[in-house]
Amino acid sequence: MDHGPMPRGGYDVGVSDESKPEPAAEPTPASPGERRLARPPSDRYRAAEERATAAAASTPDPSASVARGIALAVVAALVGAGAIVFTGGVATLTTGLLAIAGLTGLGIALGLLFGAGPHLVRRRRVLLAIGLALGAVALGQLGLWQYGRSLGGVLPLAEYLGEVYGPLVIAEFAIAIVVAGVAAR
């Protein structure tokens, strides 16, 4: 009993047949009378997705405010001051203080940029970042002096910082100011 030719479909998967045409690597040109789209239909979704992504990037953060920016910057300043005290006092690493001063200035500027968003104008943001960076390094130096006093030190603040850290203190202030000012732009 011959049932005729076997239907082609899912039954001949993996069977090689030389009569099957190989898939073309390049699309074949349209023959006369055949209609082709200029672009695939899925492009409309891609364009809509790109517009939505661009709109989301251009809209400001709705939770951004001046108070939030200042709060984030103050947290960064306090963390930086604590890191200065720990690194310079407890760990007694003086060269790391320059990096910490720079990171503190950067953290303050980023806190203002992301926390306040467009609500804080550039000039005020830069001035605020510089002021907070100065305050953070100064607080760190006071913390170093107090840590030295807790270990039995008797020198006044200026003499202690000059004797132990020397010009490194001025370099910390300079690095923190420059990094905070540039990053807050």
C-alpha positions as CSV (number, residue, x, y, z in Angstrom):
1,M,0.0,0.0,0.0
2,D,1.6,3.2,-1.2
3,H,0.3,6.3,0.4
4,G,2.0,8.6,-2.0
5,P,4.7,11.1,-1.2
6,M,5.3,11.8,2.5
7,P,4.3,15.3,3.5
8,R,7.3,17.6,4.2
9,G,7.2,19.3,7.5
10,G,8.3,18.4,11.0
11,Y,8.9,14.7,10.1
12,D,12.0,15.3,8.1
13,V,14.0,17.4,10.5
14,G,17.7,16.8,10.1
15,V,17.3,14.8,6.9
16,S,19.4,16.2,4.2
17,D,17.8,16.6,0.9
18,E,19.6,18.2,-2.0
19,S,16.3,19.5,-3.3
20,K,16.0,21.8,-0.3
21,P,17.3,25.3,-1.1
22,E,20.0,26.6,1.2
23,P,19.0,29.8,3.1
24,A,20.5,32.8,1.3
25,A,23.0,34.9,3.3
26,E,21.9,38.1,1.6
27,P,18.3,39.0,0.9
28,T,17.4,38.5,-2.7
29,P,16.3,41.5,-4.7
30,A,12.6,41.9,-5.1
31,S,11.2,40.5,-8.3
32,P,8.9,42.6,-10.4
33,G,5.5,42.8,-8.9
34,E,6.7,41.7,-5.5
35,R,6.2,44.3,-2.7
36,R,8.8,44.7,0.0
37,L,8.9,47.0,3.0
38,A,11.7,49.5,3.2
39,R,12.2,48.6,6.9
40,P,11.2,45.7,9.0
41,P,8.0,46.3,11.0
42,S,9.8,45.9,14.3
43,D,11.7,49.1,13.6
44,R,8.7,51.1,14.8
45,Y,9.0,49.5,18.2
46,R,12.7,50.2,18.4
47,A,12.1,53.9,17.5
48,A,9.4,54.1,20.2
49,E,11.7,52.6,22.7
50,E,14.5,55.0,21.8
51,R,12.2,57.9,22.2
52,A,11.0,56.7,25.6
53,T,14.6,56.2,26.7
54,A,15.6,59.7,25.6
55,A,12.5,61.2,27.3
56,A,13.4,59.4,30.6
57,A,17.0,60.6,30.4
58,S,15.9,64.2,29.8
59,T,13.3,64.4,32.5
60,P,14.7,65.4,35.9
61,D,14.6,63.2,38.9
62,P,11.2,64.1,40.6
63,S,12.7,63.4,44.0
64,A,15.6,65.9,43.5
65,S,15.6,68.9,45.8
66,V,18.2,71.3,47.2
67,A,17.7,69.8,50.7
68,R,18.4,66.3,49.4
69,G,21.5,67.5,47.6
70,I,22.8,69.2,50.6
71,A,22.0,66.2,52.8
72,L,23.9,63.9,50.5
73,A,26.9,66.3,50.3
74,V,27.0,66.6,54.1
75,V,27.0,62.9,54.5
76,A,29.9,62.6,52.0
77,A,31.7,65.4,53.9
78,L,31.3,63.6,57.3
79,V,32.4,60.2,55.8
80,G,35.4,61.9,54.3
81,A,36.3,63.6,57.6
82,G,36.0,60.3,59.4
83,A,38.2,58.6,56.7
84,I,40.9,61.3,57.2
85,V,40.9,60.7,60.9
86,F,41.0,56.9,60.5
87,T,43.7,56.9,57.8
88,G,45.9,59.6,59.3
89,G,45.4,58.7,63.0
90,V,44.6,55.1,63.5
91,A,46.2,53.6,60.4
92,T,49.0,56.3,60.3
93,L,49.1,56.5,56.5
94,T,50.0,60.0,55.5
95,T,50.1,59.5,51.7
96,G,46.5,58.1,51.6
97,L,45.3,61.4,53.0
98,L,45.7,63.1,49.6
99,A,43.5,60.5,47.9
100,I,40.9,60.7,50.6
101,A,40.8,64.5,50.3
102,G,40.2,64.2,46.6
103,L,37.5,61.5,47.0
104,T,35.8,63.6,49.7
105,G,35.6,66.5,47.3
106,L,34.3,64.3,44.5
107,G,31.7,62.7,46.8
108,I,30.5,66.1,47.9
109,A,30.1,67.3,44.3
110,L,28.3,64.2,43.2
111,G,26.0,64.4,46.2
112,L,25.1,67.9,45.1
113,L,24.8,67.0,41.5
114,F,22.6,64.0,41.9
115,G,20.7,65.0,45.0
116,A,19.7,68.5,43.9
117,G,19.6,68.0,40.2
118,P,18.6,71.1,38.3
119,H,17.2,72.8,41.4
120,L,20.6,74.1,42.4
121,V,22.2,76.6,40.0
122,R,25.8,75.9,38.9
123,R,27.5,78.8,40.7
124,R,25.9,78.0,44.0
125,R,26.6,74.3,43.6
126,V,30.3,74.9,43.0
127,L,30.5,77.3,45.9
128,L,28.7,75.0,48.2
129,A,30.9,72.0,47.1
130,I,34.0,74.0,47.8
131,G,32.8,75.2,51.2
132,L,31.7,71.7,52.2
133,A,35.1,70.3,51.0
134,L,37.0,72.9,53.1
135,G,34.8,72.0,56.1
136,A,35.3,68.3,55.7
137,V,39.1,68.5,55.5
138,A,39.1,71.0,58.4
139,L,37.0,68.6,60.5
140,G,39.3,65.8,59.6
141,Q,42.3,67.8,60.7
142,L,40.6,68.6,64.0
143,G,39.8,64.9,64.4
144,L,43.5,64.1,63.8
145,W,44.5,66.6,66.5
146,Q,42.0,65.2,69.0
147,Y,43.2,61.7,68.2
148,G,46.8,62.8,68.9
149,R,45.7,64.4,72.1
150,S,43.9,61.2,73.2
151,L,47.3,59.4,72.8
152,G,49.0,61.9,75.1
153,G,49.8,64.7,72.8
154,V,50.1,68.2,74.3
155,L,50.7,70.5,71.3
156,P,48.2,73.1,70.1
157,L,46.4,72.5,66.9
158,A,48.6,74.4,64.4
159,E,51.8,73.2,65.9
160,Y,50.6,69.6,66.0
161,L,49.5,69.6,62.3
162,G,52.7,71.4,61.3
163,E,54.9,69.0,63.2
164,V,53.2,65.8,62.3
165,Y,51.8,66.4,58.8
166,G,53.6,69.5,57.6
167,P,52.7,70.7,54.1
168,L,50.5,67.7,53.6
169,V,47.6,69.6,55.3
170,I,47.7,72.4,52.8
171,A,47.9,69.9,49.9
172,E,44.8,68.1,51.3
173,F,42.8,71.4,51.4
174,A,44.0,72.3,47.8
175,I,43.1,68.9,46.4
176,A,39.7,68.8,48.0
177,I,38.9,72.3,46.8
178,V,40.0,71.7,43.2
179,V,38.3,68.3,42.9
180,A,35.0,69.6,44.4
181,G,35.0,72.7,42.3
182,V,35.7,70.9,39.0
183,A,33.3,68.0,39.7
184,A,30.4,70.2,40.7
185,R,30.4,72.1,37.4
